[in-house]
Amino acid sequence: MKEVVKQIAAFKPTKLALEVEKKNEEIINKNYQNYLSGFFNLKLNEIYQLGFRIAKEMQHKAVYCIDWMEKGAATKSIDEVYHWTKENQPVLFKDIFGYIEDEENNRQTKYETILEMYQHVNNKEFVKELHRSNLHIARIKQLTDYIGMEWLIWWYQRNLILFSNLESLATSADDRILFIVGSAHVEILNNFIEESGLFEIEFAQQYL
């Protein structure tokens, strides 16, 4: 883990954004201050193991929470879509969700190091495939009942909010914002960021 922190810290971020709901920022920063003071044991989560360690390494006074997880536009959860497809459209289910089983099987192979794990989940083709799988959820329908779309509109809503909150953090042309986020978000957020023309993107892979 120290090796990963050292390599990512080479990006020299001025701010660190986390995949944590914005409403929880106060408690997260209270934990971060306790960590800096030696009174908080890091939990087994990238928010703490990576986020807190990198923020401390860069001598940041605070971290930023930019996620959103309200119901929003969703009329179905991803679990409801998943189980409906499995029961009613098994061929399409295998085509769209088969990667989940493949990933579970891959996890049986232990990585030699944590660095190798992060190299895998930041591989460009891997994150593109996750994005394709989410996009293909739009194919889940029955006549004019767009079942997959009932969750997918929420997924786009969430990622647009992440983009909006990320943009708000950039208060200076010199800001270098490190966003620690799950692989499934990477490609869609990259698309939003590139299309906005507001940022230059540096990919984690080049630091790993």
N, C-alpha and C positions, 0 to 999 in steps of 0.2 A: 504494500500500500504506500509506503514512503517513497518507493521508486516512482509510482504513478503520480503522486502529489508533486514530486520534484520535476517531472517531465511536463506536466500540465502547467505548473507554476511558471514555466519558461515563457508562457504566453504573456505574462505580466499583466494580469487583469487589474483594472482599477475598481471594478465592481463585480460582485458575484450574485447571480440570480439563481433561485432554486425552484424546483417543481413542487412547490408547497402553496396551498391556498393563501392568497393575499391577506385574508382575515386572520391568519395565524402568525403574521409577521412579528407581532410583539412577543409572543411566547417563544418563538424560534430565536429571536435575538436575545431574550433573557437567558436561554440555554447557551447561546454562543458566548455571552459575557461570562457566564459561570464556567464555561470551558476555558476561556482565556485566564480565568482566575484559579483554575485547577480544581473546580468543584463540580464538574460535569463529566461523567464517563460516556464516551462516544458510543452511540447505538450502532447496530449492524445495518446501516443504511447509507446510501451514497450521499444523502444530505449531510450527514455527520462525518462519515469516514473520509469523504472527498471535500465536500463543501466547507465544513468547519476547519479542516486541516489546511486547505489552500488559503482560505481567508486569513487564518492566523499567520501562515507563512508570508503572506503579502501585507500583513499588518493592517488589515481592514478593521474598521471600528464596528461595522455592521454588515449583515447580509440582507438580501432582498427576496421576498416571496412574491411570485407573480402568477401563480396558478389560479384556476377557477373551476369549481366542481358542482355548481348548482344544477338544477334540473333543466333550466333554460328551455330550448326548443324541442327537447327530446320527448317523444311519446312512447318510446320503447327503450329498454336498457339493452346493452350489448349482450347480456346473458339471455334475454328474451329472444333476441334475433338469432343468436347462436343455437339455442335449443329448438326454435321453430324450424330453422333451416335443416338441422340434423334430422328432425322427425319428418319433414315434408319434402325436402329436396336434397336427399343424401348425396347425389352425384355433385351437385353444386357445393354442398357443404364440404366435401372432400377437396374440391378445387380451391375453395376460398380459405377454409380453416385448417386444411391438412398440415400447414406449416407449424401449427401449434404442437401437434404430435411430434413432428420432426424435431422441433426445438427441444421438446422434453427428452427425446431420445439422445440428442446431442449433449444434453446436460449430464448424461451418464458418463461422458468422457471428461475426465477432470483436466482442467487447464494446469499447466505447470506453475504458472504464476498469475497473480491478479492482473498484471499488465497484459498478458495474453488474452485474458477475458475481455478487457476493455478494447483491445485491438480488434477482437472479433465483433463486438457489438457496435463499433464505430466504422466498420468496413462499409464503404459506399454502396456496394451492391446489396449488402444485408439490409441497410436502412431503406434503400429503394424498394426492396421486395416487401418489407413491412408496409410501406406506403401503398404499394400496388394492392396488397391484400385488403387494406382498409378501403381503398377506392372501389374495389370489386364488390364490396358489400352493397353498393348501389344496384347490383344485378339481382339481389334477392327480392323477389316480388311475385305476386300472384295476380295476373291480369293487371288491373289498375290499382292494386293494393301494394304500395311500395314499402314493404316491411323493413328492408335494410335501411332505407332512407330515413326511417323514423328514429334511428340512432345516429346515422351518419351526419345529419344536419347538426346534431349536438357536437359531434367530434370536430366539425369545421368551426362551429361557434366557439368551442373551447380553445382551439388553436389560434383563432383570430384574436381572442382575448389575451392569450399568452403573447402574441405578437404586439398587441396594443400596449400591454404592460411593459414589455421589453423595450419598446420604443420610448416609453416615458422615462426609462432609466438613463437614456442617453442625453445628458444635459450639457455635454461638452464634446467638441470634435476630437478631443484627446481620449475620450472614454474607450476603454477596452473591456467589454462586458463578457464574462464567462458565464454561460448558462448551462447548468447541469440538469439534464432532462433525459427521459427515457427514449430509447432508440426509435420507437414508433412515431414520435413527434418530430424527429430530426428532418426528414425529407419535406414534410408539409410546411414546417416553419422555414426551412431554407427557401422554399418556393415563395412564400409570402415576403420574406426579407429581400430576396433578389428582385422580386417584382416591384417592391416599394421604392427601390433605389436609394434607401436611406442609410444603408450600412454596407460595409465590406465584411465578408464572411471569411473567417479562418477556421478550417475544420480540425476537430480534435485529433483526427488520424495523423496529421502531420507532426503532432507533438508526442505521439505514442510509438 
